[in-house]
Amino acid sequence: CYVIHATNDFQTRRYAELEDKDEAEIIAWVAANHRYGCIGDLCMGQGLIGKRAYDNGRSFVGTELNYKRLAVLVDYIAIRERMRQPMCTAEAPGTPESSPATDSGSVVSS
């Protein structure tokens, strides 16, 4: 596997942090630390680059011919998106959790 990046910035042509690292460690580091607008993966496999880009809030584009492999990345993102949604925790009226005394910050004791 090759990790290739292109830049006009001479300062970022080589990273000492990536020496002697395996593919997964390199991808995680690049996704979190490299300055890029969009990261791409021509043969996604199960979407390691896409997962790390998503985890870091970055743009990603990739191709994969095997829809089952692509589904791994889609499921990964879908699960995390569901985890980000607020849970519905509406309390019934009249319960201590929803009373005005506790909502205003006052202490209610029994």
C-alpha positions as protocol buffer text, in pm:
chain_id: "A"
residue {
  index: 1
  type: CYS
  ca { x: 0 y: 0 z: 0 }
}
residue {
  index: 2
  type: TYR
  ca { x: 118 y: 352 z: -79 }
}
residue {
  index: 3
  type: VAL
  ca { x: 21 y: 671 z: 97 }
}
residue {
  index: 4
  type: ILE
  ca { x: 78 y: 961 z: -141 }
}
residue {
  index: 5
  type: HIS
  ca { x: 24 y: 1326 z: -71 }
}
residue {
  index: 6
  type: ALA
  ca { x: 86 y: 1626 z: -290 }
}
residue {
  index: 7
  type: THR
  ca { x: 154 y: 1978 z: -172 }
}
residue {
  index: 8
  type: ASN
  ca { x: 306 y: 2307 z: -276 }
}
residue {
  index: 9
  type: ASP
  ca { x: 429 y: 2360 z: 80 }
}
residue {
  index: 10
  type: PHE
  ca { x: 795 y: 2260 z: 103 }
}
residue {
  index: 11
  type: GLN
  ca { x: 768 y: 2231 z: 484 }
}
residue {
  index: 12
  type: THR
  ca { x: 521 y: 1941 z: 464 }
}
residue {
  index: 13
  type: ARG
  ca { x: 682 y: 1721 z: 201 }
}
residue {
  index: 14
  type: ARG
  ca { x: 801 y: 1463 z: 453 }
}
residue {
  index: 15
  type: TYR
  ca { x: 687 y: 1380 z: 804 }
}
residue {
  index: 16
  type: ALA
  ca { x: 926 y: 1225 z: 1055 }
}
residue {
  index: 17
  type: GLU
  ca { x: 618 y: 1118 z: 1256 }
}
residue {
  index: 18
  type: LEU
  ca { x: 532 y: 865 z: 985 }
}
residue {
  index: 19
  type: GLU
  ca { x: 860 y: 676 z: 974 }
}
residue {
  index: 20
  type: ASP
  ca { x: 827 y: 307 z: 1071 }
}
residue {
  index: 21
  type: LYS
  ca { x: 447 y: 324 z: 1105 }
}
residue {
  index: 22
  type: ASP
  ca { x: 199 y: 77 z: 960 }
}
residue {
  index: 23
  type: GLU
  ca { x: -72 y: 174 z: 711 }
}
residue {
  index: 24
  type: ALA
  ca { x: -349 y: 226 z: 969 }
}
residue {
  index: 25
  type: GLU
  ca { x: -130 y: 451 z: 1186 }
}
residue {
  index: 26
  type: ILE
  ca { x: -21 y: 657 z: 886 }
}
residue {
  index: 27
  type: ILE
  ca { x: -379 y: 702 z: 767 }
}
residue {
  index: 28
  type: ALA
  ca { x: -500 y: 805 z: 1114 }
}
residue {
  index: 29
  type: TRP
  ca { x: -216 y: 1058 z: 1147 }
}
residue {
  index: 30
  type: VAL
  ca { x: -264 y: 1205 z: 799 }
}
residue {
  index: 31
  type: ALA
  ca { x: -643 y: 1234 z: 844 }
}
residue {
  index: 32
  type: ALA
  ca { x: -599 y: 1415 z: 1175 }
}
residue {
  index: 33
  type: ASN
  ca { x: -294 y: 1631 z: 1104 }
}
residue {
  index: 34
  type: HIS
  ca { x: -241 y: 1697 z: 735 }
}
residue {
  index: 35
  type: ARG
  ca { x: -390 y: 2014 z: 585 }
}
residue {
  index: 36
  type: TYR
  ca { x: -621 y: 1906 z: 303 }
}
residue {
  index: 37
  type: GLY
  ca { x: -953 y: 1999 z: 151 }
}
residue {
  index: 38
  type: CYS
  ca { x: -1053 y: 1644 z: 60 }
}
residue {
  index: 39
  type: ILE
  ca { x: -879 y: 1310 z: 104 }
}
residue {
  index: 40
  type: GLY
  ca { x: -930 y: 1036 z: -155 }
}
residue {
  index: 41
  type: ASP
  ca { x: -899 y: 661 z: -177 }
}
residue {
  index: 42
  type: LEU
  ca { x: -907 y: 494 z: -518 }
}
residue {
  index: 43
  type: CYS
  ca { x: -960 y: 141 z: -384 }
}
residue {
  index: 44
  type: MET
  ca { x: -1146 y: 185 z: -56 }
}
residue {
  index: 45
  type: GLY
  ca { x: -1171 y: -171 z: 63 }
}
residue {
  index: 46
  type: GLN
  ca { x: -1357 y: -145 z: 393 }
}
residue {
  index: 47
  type: GLY
  ca { x: -1308 y: 230 z: 413 }
}
residue {
  index: 48
  type: LEU
  ca { x: -1021 y: 289 z: 654 }
}
residue {
  index: 49
  type: ILE
  ca { x: -938 y: 630 z: 502 }
}
residue {
  index: 50
  type: GLY
  ca { x: -1305 y: 726 z: 490 }
}
residue {
  index: 51
  type: LYS
  ca { x: -1351 y: 627 z: 856 }
}
residue {
  index: 52
  type: ARG
  ca { x: -1056 y: 836 z: 972 }
}
residue {
  index: 53
  type: ALA
  ca { x: -1163 y: 1132 z: 758 }
}
residue {
  index: 54
  type: TYR
  ca { x: -1514 y: 1110 z: 908 }
}
residue {
  index: 55
  type: ASP
  ca { x: -1375 y: 1079 z: 1263 }
}
residue {
  index: 56
  type: ASN
  ca { x: -1180 y: 1402 z: 1207 }
}
residue {
  index: 57
  type: GLY
  ca { x: -1465 y: 1591 z: 1042 }
}
residue {
  index: 58
  type: ARG
  ca { x: -1288 y: 1603 z: 707 }
}
residue {
  index: 59
  type: SER
  ca { x: -1408 y: 1558 z: 348 }
}
residue {
  index: 60
  type: PHE
  ca { x: -1356 y: 1223 z: 178 }
}
residue {
  index: 61
  type: VAL
  ca { x: -1409 y: 1075 z: -166 }
}
residue {
  index: 62
  type: GLY
  ca { x: -1344 y: 718 z: -271 }
}
residue {
  index: 63
  type: THR
  ca { x: -1428 y: 438 z: -509 }
}
residue {
  index: 64
  type: GLU
  ca { x: -1507 y: 74 z: -441 }
}
residue {
  index: 65
  type: LEU
  ca { x: -1647 y: -182 z: -684 }
}
residue {
  index: 66
  type: ASN
  ca { x: -1758 y: -431 z: -417 }
}
residue {
  index: 67
  type: TYR
  ca { x: -2079 y: -296 z: -263 }
}
residue {
  index: 68
  type: LYS
  ca { x: -2039 y: -517 z: 47 }
}
residue {
  index: 69
  type: ARG
  ca { x: -1707 y: -351 z: 127 }
}
residue {
  index: 70
  type: LEU
  ca { x: -1857 y: -9 z: 66 }
}
residue {
  index: 71
  type: ALA
  ca { x: -2141 y: -102 z: 303 }
}
residue {
  index: 72
  type: VAL
  ca { x: -1889 y: -135 z: 588 }
}
residue {
  index: 73
  type: LEU
  ca { x: -1803 y: 236 z: 563 }
}
residue {
  index: 74
  type: VAL
  ca { x: -2165 y: 340 z: 513 }
}
residue {
  index: 75
  type: ASP
  ca { x: -2267 y: 144 z: 825 }
}
residue {
  index: 76
  type: TYR
  ca { x: -1978 y: 292 z: 1026 }
}
residue {
  index: 77
  type: ILE
  ca { x: -2090 y: 645 z: 942 }
}
residue {
  index: 78
  type: ALA
  ca { x: -2461 y: 568 z: 995 }
}
residue {
  index: 79
  type: ILE
  ca { x: -2398 y: 424 z: 1344 }
}
residue {
  index: 80
  type: ARG
  ca { x: -2192 y: 724 z: 1449 }
}
residue {
  index: 81
  type: GLU
  ca { x: -2448 y: 967 z: 1312 }
}
residue {
  index: 82
  type: ARG
  ca { x: -2720 y: 794 z: 1516 }
}
residue {
  index: 83
  type: MET
  ca { x: -2498 y: 818 z: 1824 }
}
residue {
  index: 84
  type: ARG
  ca { x: -2465 y: 1194 z: 1768 }
}
residue {
  index: 85
  type: GLN
  ca { x: -2844 y: 1248 z: 1768 }
}
residue {
  index: 86
  type: PRO
  ca { x: -2987 y: 1366 z: 2101 }
}
residue {
  index: 87
  type: MET
  ca { x: -3187 y: 1106 z: 2287 }
}
residue {
  index: 88
  type: CYS
  ca { x: -3554 y: 1185 z: 2352 }
}
residue {
  index: 89
  type: THR
  ca { x: -3570 y: 1222 z: 2731 }
}
residue {
  index: 90
  type: ALA
  ca { x: -3889 y: 1421 z: 2779 }
}
residue {
  index: 91
  type: GLU
  ca { x: -4020 y: 1372 z: 3132 }
}
residue {
  index: 92
  type: ALA
  ca { x: -4388 y: 1344 z: 3217 }
}
residue {
  index: 93
  type: PRO
  ca { x: -4541 y: 1665 z: 3361 }
}
residue {
  index: 94
  type: GLY
  ca { x: -4536 y: 1678 z: 3740 }
}
residue {
  index: 95
  type: THR
  ca { x: -4230 y: 1457 z: 3789 }
}
residue {
  index: 96
  type: PRO
  ca { x: -3949 y: 1600 z: 4006 }
}
residue {
  index: 97
  type: GLU
  ca { x: -3721 y: 1621 z: 3703 }
}
residue {
  index: 98
  type: SER
  ca { x: -3961 y: 1855 z: 3523 }
}
residue {
  index: 99
  type: SER
  ca { x: -4076 y: 2067 z: 3817 }
}
residue {
  index: 100
  type: PRO
  ca { x: -4003 y: 2442 z: 3807 }
}
residue {
  index: 101
  type: ALA
  ca { x: -3804 y: 2418 z: 4132 }
}
residue {
  index: 102
  type: THR
  ca { x: -3542 y: 2188 z: 3981 }
}
residue {
  index: 103
  type: ASP
  ca { x: -3545 y: 2352 z: 3639 }
}
residue {
  index: 104
  type: SER
  ca { x: -3458 y: 2692 z: 3791 }
}
residue {
  index: 105
  type: GLY
  ca { x: -3157 y: 2553 z: 3970 }
}
residue {
  index: 106
  type: SER
  ca { x: -3315 y: 2541 z: 4316 }
}
residue {
  index: 107
  type: VAL
  ca { x: -3255 y: 2245 z: 4543 }
}
residue {
  index: 108
  type: VAL
  ca { x: -3560 y: 2041 z: 4632 }
}
residue {
  index: 109
  type: SER
  ca { x: -3531 y: 1799 z: 4923 }
}
residue {
  index: 110
  type: SER
  ca { x: -3782 y: 1565 z: 5078 }
}
